[in-house]
């Protein structure tokens, strides 16, 4: 399976974000084994690419916590 890409920005610079892994645990309610399962959670892994689709570690270094959260939300919306 080929990873999907979405368009985004990092530090105001247009880029692509490769979706490497997404797992969403839906809330299972109070009978779940753990609090994470009870309330649900999501795991997201991604790679920042330049607009040509090449890995851009120099751009990844510019990521801030709010940008990571925004990109993760964009990925969850696209999934």
PAFIPA-493896 format. One line per field, with one value per residue (C-alpha): residue number from 1; x, y, z. Coordinates in nm, 4 decimals. Each point is the difference from the previous one (the first is absolute). Layout:
! PAFIPA-493896
fimi: NUM,...
c1: X,...
c2: Y,...
c3: Z,...
END
This chain:
! PAFIPA-493896
fimi: 1,2,3,4,5,6,7,8,9,10,11,12,13,14,15,16,17,18,19,20,21,22,23,24,25,26,27,28,29,30,31,32,33,34,35,36,37,38,39,40,41,42,43,44,45,46,47,48,49,50,51,52,53,54,55,56,57,58,59,60,61,62,63,64,65,66,67,68,69,70,71,72,73,74,75,76,77,78,79
c1: 0.0000,0.1325,-0.0182,-0.2405,0.1076,-0.1880,0.0875,0.0906,0.2426,0.2857,0.1178,-0.2061,0.1807,-0.2238,0.0835,-0.1388,-0.0554,0.0346,-0.2383,0.2088,-0.2331,-0.3426,-0.1841,-0.3193,-0.1379,-0.3633,-0.1297,-0.1087,-0.1797,0.0344,0.0325,0.3358,0.3219,0.1811,-0.0769,0.1486,-0.2404,-0.2847,0.0403,0.1677,0.3226,0.1835,0.3553,0.1388,0.3425,0.0982,0.2964,0.0409,0.0792,0.0855,-0.2493,0.1727,-0.0593,0.3549,0.0675,0.0755,0.1767,0.0997,-0.3712,-0.0862,0.2388,-0.2238,-0.3061,-0.1459,-0.2354,-0.3072,0.0933,0.0411,-0.3445,-0.1520,0.1562,-0.1123,-0.3554,0.0214,0.1087,-0.2825,-0.2508,0.1410,0.0008
c2: 0.0000,0.3421,0.2651,0.2857,0.3639,0.3148,0.3626,0.2123,0.2652,0.0076,0.3412,0.1536,-0.2072,-0.2121,-0.3690,-0.3512,-0.2223,-0.3735,-0.1970,-0.2888,-0.1456,0.0756,-0.1923,0.1242,-0.1746,0.0946,0.0458,-0.3345,0.1423,-0.0694,-0.3780,0.0383,-0.1407,0.3353,0.3707,0.0392,-0.2578,0.1504,0.3506,-0.0910,0.1240,0.0386,-0.0799,0.1845,-0.0174,0.2164,0.1153,0.3561,0.0144,0.2871,0.0852,-0.2448,-0.2869,-0.0339,-0.0336,0.3421,-0.0437,0.3690,0.0878,-0.2567,0.1821,0.3085,-0.1838,0.1426,-0.1827,0.1936,-0.0801,-0.3700,-0.0002,0.1832,-0.2439,-0.3008,0.1402,0.0528,-0.3629,-0.1268,0.1996,-0.1443,-0.3590
c3: 0.0000,-0.0955,0.2734,-0.0684,-0.0131,0.0987,-0.0663,0.3009,0.1225,0.2498,0.1226,-0.2808,-0.2641,-0.2265,0.0146,-0.0220,0.3009,-0.0524,0.2206,0.1323,0.2658,0.1446,0.2718,0.1610,0.3082,0.0330,0.3563,0.1453,0.3018,0.3714,-0.0417,-0.1844,0.1469,0.0170,0.0067,-0.3482,-0.1386,0.1998,-0.1452,-0.3303,-0.1534,-0.3306,-0.1079,-0.3015,-0.1659,-0.2945,-0.2051,-0.1286,-0.3717,-0.2303,-0.2748,-0.2348,0.2420,0.1329,0.3753,0.1506,0.3355,-0.0060,-0.0042,0.2690,0.2341,-0.0272,0.1379,0.3186,0.2393,-0.1268,-0.3614,0.0815,0.1615,-0.2994,-0.2482,0.2060,-0.0035,-0.3782,-0.0381,0.2213,-0.2048,-0.3242,0.1303
END
